[in-house]
Amino acid sequence: MLFTALFVMVLTVRGQDRLDSIRSFIRSEMINRKIPGMQAVIIRDGKVVLSEAYGTANIEHNVLVDHKTLFSINSATKCFTGVAVMQLAEDGKINISSPIGQYLDSLPEQWSGVKVSSLLNHTSGIPDFMDVKRGGYVMGLKFESAWGKLREMPMEFKEGERTSYNQTNYVLLGQMIEKISGMPFEDFVRLRQFVPSGMSNANFGDSRDIVPNKAPTYAISKVSSHNLIKGKTLERTWEELPELRSTAGINCSADELAKWLIALQTGKLLHSKKTLELMWTPEKLNNGTIGGWALGWVAKRNLAPRAVAGIGGSRSWFYVYPEKGLTVIVLTNMKSIGPENLAAEIAGFFYPALKASNGGNLAESIIPLYNLSRAASFANVSEAFDLIKSKNPRYEIAERDLVNWAYSVLLIEKRPNEAIPLFKLLLKLYPSSSDGKSGLEISMKANGTIK
């Protein structure tokens, strides 16, 4: 009995030391990343083991973050949309393998045969009505006009050919959920997910709405104008989502999100474990490779330990490691580059293989490149890419994945010398990448190459 008591005491002390180390890491990263306010929750085996609130929610009025502060989870709302579709599938009202034309009327002919699952995992090939570069709808049109124009545009690629993140997919899913359920999308999510999870304060809203206890979102100024100084001052971000509630728009606290994730994994939202596993299984593309999305969730890591994630607006994210019984939630009010690395780093306190220094949060397309160039501190990364490409002409790395890797080395590992060749490769593959240009400049200033 004495040995057992001592053993439990040792484990308790070690566990507390680890949580204290995580708290110190979070505070340090908030300083490094200039994050004003944050909430963090860790769930292990269905129980919350850490729930913390840090910093300032509203800078103008000096309002501190507490456990009731609401943050925008932005595009992580798509996880709720994925769950809503799977709930209707369990109800027998939808088959995710059926064409969307079976559920929606008056679609363009080339859209109607696309499977429901292809909307969920972004492999539909349907064109996106969002113009990401301009930050609005296609051709600068208003939503109704943009949506009409979109219906006349050709498919971007053959269904299942590749993963391409696309807001049109989730607008269609929202329309489908409303038609099948007979109620507005927001009401369906409230009734079937918020209420049974105990998310009493969660809501839908954007910058036009008055949302009590909501933290505004900030970003580092990209231009110098009036009181703003490029790269130094903070500015407010604007979120206007009039037709996109099924793609983005939920505001909640990390504690409420934890309730939802626990409810999801304990049978309160989806009755069958097979349904949950199906939802978290990434799509196989036509060429046999694994796509970057599951059904409403980012397939963030398919290596052991596997991870699925909700990532929203470069500010809020949650990682679930199903086989390890581990979930990490981090909500912030700061739009930044590669923020999801912070969640993986926290998970790395439990499983070191997940740390960025071990390649833990890299996209699978980057793993072979990482392995080939790590010994040379990434100095040969461009040559390594060319070598892999010569052996496999289909080998590609998405711009976002390269940005994430480069900024991980620069910001988390604080090794600007090693980040420089990564940013150079990024610009070699994507010459117009603004993230690549700014990252290279920051890296070169950090190592003294330029003043």
PyMOL commands that set and color helices and strands:
alter all, ss='L'
color gray80, all
select helices_A, chain A and resi 2-33+77-90+100-102+109-112+116-120+138-140+143-150+167-181+185-197+254-265+273-279+322-324+340-348+352-354+356-358+367-376+381-391+399-412+416-429+434-446
alter helices_A, ss='H'
color red, helices_A
select strands_A, chain A and resi 37-44+47-58+63-64+71-74+130-131+136-137+203-204+218-220+234-236+250-252+298-301+307-312+316-321+326-332+334-335
alter strands_A, ss='S'
color yellow, strands_A
deselect
rebuild
show_as cartoon
